Amino acid sequence: MKSHAKESQLQEMEALAANRGIEVRVETIRALMPRKGGLCRVEGRYVLFVDRKATPEERWQLYLDALCLFDFEDVFVSPRLRLLLHQRREELLALGKRLPE
């Protein structure tokens, strides 16, 4: 996929996160395992942590992994991104990932 397309999708995913009230925190992440962030629940609210040093590709993947767990049937999502979210959701469910409650 071209970088311009991923850039556009990343912007769309940022808007979707805001739409669902997901707080995004860009911080320096120091972990024992190489991680660039992920979705957490903090005091009942969803927070997507993104490492300040994450590449655009890594940010794109973090957003995709987080947002695929949510339902976006009530908002417009571009067809290509909707397909990517659906495919990633199915992959994670097959791996036993739990959906947010």
Secondary structure as GFF3:
##gff-version 3
##sequence-region A 1 101
A	DSSP	alpha_helix	3	19	.	.	.	ID=ss1
A	DSSP	beta_strand	23	27	.	.	.	ID=ss2
A	DSSP	beta_strand	37	42	.	.	.	ID=ss3
A	DSSP	beta_strand	45	51	.	.	.	ID=ss4
A	DSSP	alpha_helix	56	67	.	.	.	ID=ss5
A	DSSP	alpha_helix	79	94	.	.	.	ID=ss6
###
